[in-house]
């Protein structure tokens, strides 16, 4: 599975960005897609995920501001980010969980930088 993210950039506080992640390759067994982020000096943290049957999860700090959605099932996922704050600045990574015949694999995209200026 190959993941390609796009949509990062520089935005002022209060602004919005939409991240995209497109999966390609052997996508048959993708069970869920997630967005993580990692700020300098901090651990990578889970922001949101969406499952193949449409269930979603959000980290408390982004609830009400971020929205995850999928296209073509979840082969392409979007993260709509509104009301951004400087604390949202990080490299955002797309993640795919693949579950085939009881084997679980995880795939990562290359990351996209989000910078929110105050």
C-alpha angles and dihedrals in degrees: 000000000000120000125198121188128197140165104070123131147118120312136165121249110279092029131115139237133181119214122201131200122189122194123207138168121047098000097156097107101039105137100179142354125216143184121225130177135202125197122197111284093007135101121257109265134198113246105174143334139195125204128217089256093052104260115145138199132194133192110243093244092060101037111126092016105059128052128191123204139166138221127201087014101305098319087113119032130186132203112203108199119193134175090024120195131194087257088068091064109118145106107283118213130196117220132193125198113207120195116185125161092341092308114122121201132176126212130191135202123225094258133245125232120238117189122183116193122207 
